[in-house]
Amino acid sequence: FGPITATAADALAEIAQLVPQAAGQQASIAIVVQRAAVAGDATNNNVLQKTVQLRPRPWNGRGLLGCHIVPYT
């Protein structure tokens, strides 16, 4: 999530700081999603990787993203 990695000790708190900063600068945040590859996927070391650009901004609901981020366990 931007410069924050899954191994960051306090990743959710760091994301909570990053999102308003990006919204204030009207900047996008790159999000890299990695999943184990399945047969037939073009992969790098059996990992399928996709990058999505997210642009935080105010909307009619709560927050700036339009989604709720929770830890993945």
Backbone bond lengths (Angstrom), bond angles and torsions (degrees), N, CA, C in turn:
res aa  C-N    CA-C-N  psi(-1)  N-CA   C-N-CA  omega(-1)  CA-C   N-CA-C  phi
1 F - - - 1.443 - - 1.518 106.23 -
2 G 1.317 116.43 93.65 1.462 119.23 -173.80 1.512 108.92 61.98
3 P 1.325 118.95 -133.26 1.460 121.26 179.89 1.532 113.19 -82.60
4 I 1.324 117.99 0.57 1.469 122.47 -175.65 1.527 109.41 -92.44
5 T 1.318 116.38 129.66 1.462 120.51 -179.34 1.521 111.12 -103.45
6 A 1.320 115.26 165.37 1.460 121.40 179.67 1.521 112.15 -62.95
7 T 1.328 116.80 -22.13 1.468 119.95 -177.98 1.531 112.75 -90.50
8 A 1.327 117.84 0.79 1.468 120.56 179.02 1.525 109.55 -62.22
9 A 1.315 116.28 136.33 1.460 121.21 -176.37 1.529 112.58 -60.92
10 D 1.309 117.51 -39.09 1.462 121.19 -176.87 1.540 109.46 -127.29
11 A 1.340 115.36 53.42 1.464 121.81 -171.85 1.526 113.20 -56.92
12 L 1.332 118.62 -43.43 1.465 119.86 -178.14 1.523 112.02 -64.64
13 A 1.310 117.40 -38.01 1.467 120.19 177.04 1.523 110.60 -66.89
14 E 1.332 116.51 -37.92 1.467 120.19 178.20 1.526 110.91 -66.56
15 I 1.330 116.90 -39.00 1.467 121.07 176.69 1.529 109.77 -63.96
16 A 1.328 116.67 -40.74 1.466 121.01 179.44 1.524 111.52 -61.93
17 Q 1.314 118.57 -28.37 1.462 121.99 176.24 1.528 111.79 -82.94
18 L 1.336 116.72 -37.59 1.463 121.94 -175.98 1.531 112.76 -68.94
19 V 1.323 117.13 -42.05 1.471 120.95 -173.70 1.530 112.59 -61.06
20 P 1.336 120.96 -50.18 1.463 119.33 178.34 1.532 113.07 -62.91
21 Q 1.342 116.82 -34.14 1.463 119.60 177.48 1.528 110.21 -63.36
22 A 1.315 117.04 -45.11 1.467 121.00 179.63 1.526 110.65 -64.70
23 A 1.335 117.15 -39.11 1.468 120.48 179.18 1.522 110.24 -64.50
24 G 1.326 117.26 -41.27 1.461 121.43 179.56 1.519 112.57 -64.86
25 Q 1.326 116.36 -29.78 1.467 121.55 179.88 1.529 111.68 -94.73
26 Q 1.336 116.95 0.58 1.468 123.11 -175.08 1.520 110.67 52.10
27 A 1.320 115.29 43.75 1.467 122.07 -178.24 1.525 110.59 -107.37
28 S 1.310 115.64 157.14 1.456 121.97 175.04 1.520 109.88 -93.02
29 I 1.319 115.88 156.44 1.459 122.85 175.95 1.530 106.67 -118.01
30 A 1.313 116.70 128.23 1.465 120.77 176.14 1.515 109.12 -81.90
31 I 1.312 115.84 130.85 1.456 121.59 177.11 1.517 107.03 -118.75
32 V 1.319 116.69 124.44 1.460 121.57 178.40 1.523 107.53 -105.85
33 V 1.322 115.95 122.52 1.461 122.36 179.38 1.522 107.70 -108.36
34 Q 1.313 116.54 127.43 1.458 121.61 179.37 1.518 109.59 -118.81
35 R 1.311 115.96 135.11 1.458 122.51 177.53 1.524 108.54 -137.25
36 A 1.306 116.55 155.20 1.459 120.09 173.93 1.524 108.15 -64.07
37 A 1.303 115.84 137.89 1.460 121.15 -177.99 1.520 110.73 -77.28
38 V 1.326 115.13 153.68 1.459 121.54 173.21 1.524 107.70 -114.26
39 A 1.303 116.47 165.34 1.467 121.14 -177.67 1.525 110.87 -52.98
40 G 1.320 116.38 132.28 1.454 121.92 177.52 1.520 114.32 96.18
41 D 1.333 118.50 -12.21 1.467 121.32 178.18 1.530 110.26 -76.20
42 A 1.328 116.03 142.39 1.470 120.43 170.78 1.517 106.27 -79.07
43 T 1.306 117.89 114.94 1.464 120.47 -171.29 1.518 112.64 -129.59
44 N 1.321 113.31 168.92 1.450 123.13 172.15 1.523 105.43 -123.79
45 N 1.327 117.66 107.07 1.469 122.50 -178.44 1.524 112.31 60.49
46 N 1.336 117.74 40.57 1.462 123.95 177.73 1.523 113.70 62.46
47 V 1.321 116.67 25.90 1.466 121.62 176.99 1.526 108.36 -122.90
48 L 1.303 116.49 126.28 1.456 122.03 175.64 1.521 107.27 -91.62
49 Q 1.312 117.06 127.59 1.460 121.41 -174.37 1.524 109.41 -126.85
50 K 1.338 116.11 130.03 1.465 122.48 176.84 1.523 108.24 -127.18
51 T 1.328 116.34 141.37 1.460 121.37 176.86 1.517 108.57 -113.86
52 V 1.329 115.49 132.67 1.464 122.89 179.33 1.523 107.78 -123.86
53 Q 1.309 117.38 138.65 1.466 121.64 175.39 1.528 108.04 -96.49
54 L 1.311 116.58 124.95 1.460 122.71 -179.24 1.518 108.07 -114.52
55 R 1.319 116.89 130.57 1.464 120.54 179.78 1.526 109.45 -116.89
56 P 1.342 117.39 99.66 1.460 120.66 -179.91 1.526 111.09 -65.84
57 R 1.333 115.90 139.67 1.459 120.70 176.50 1.516 109.11 -165.18
58 P 1.317 117.46 157.86 1.466 120.42 178.58 1.527 111.12 -62.67
59 W 1.304 116.10 146.64 1.455 122.75 175.81 1.520 107.54 -147.17
60 N 1.309 120.12 -171.40 1.471 122.30 -175.17 1.522 113.84 -74.17
61 G 1.319 118.32 -16.82 1.460 121.46 -179.34 1.518 111.92 -98.55
62 R 1.343 115.11 -168.76 1.465 120.92 178.71 1.517 110.65 -75.62
63 G 1.310 115.89 151.34 1.454 121.61 173.66 1.512 113.61 76.29
64 L 1.317 115.18 -165.66 1.465 122.06 -176.15 1.527 113.04 -121.76
65 L 1.335 117.63 -3.00 1.457 120.16 -173.92 1.527 113.94 -107.69
66 G 1.301 117.76 -25.83 1.461 119.82 -175.10 1.518 112.38 81.20
67 C 1.326 116.00 17.41 1.464 120.73 177.11 1.525 108.72 -153.97
68 H 1.315 115.55 166.90 1.461 122.19 179.02 1.519 107.54 -111.74
69 I 1.313 117.65 123.59 1.467 121.81 -178.46 1.525 108.82 -97.24
70 V 1.318 115.42 127.20 1.458 121.82 179.10 1.532 108.97 -127.78
71 P 1.316 117.91 154.77 1.462 120.11 178.26 1.533 110.79 -63.18
72 Y 1.316 116.71 142.93 1.446 122.83 175.83 1.516 108.23 -96.40
73 T 1.312 115.41 123.14 1.479 118.84 179.26 1.500 111.11 -122.40
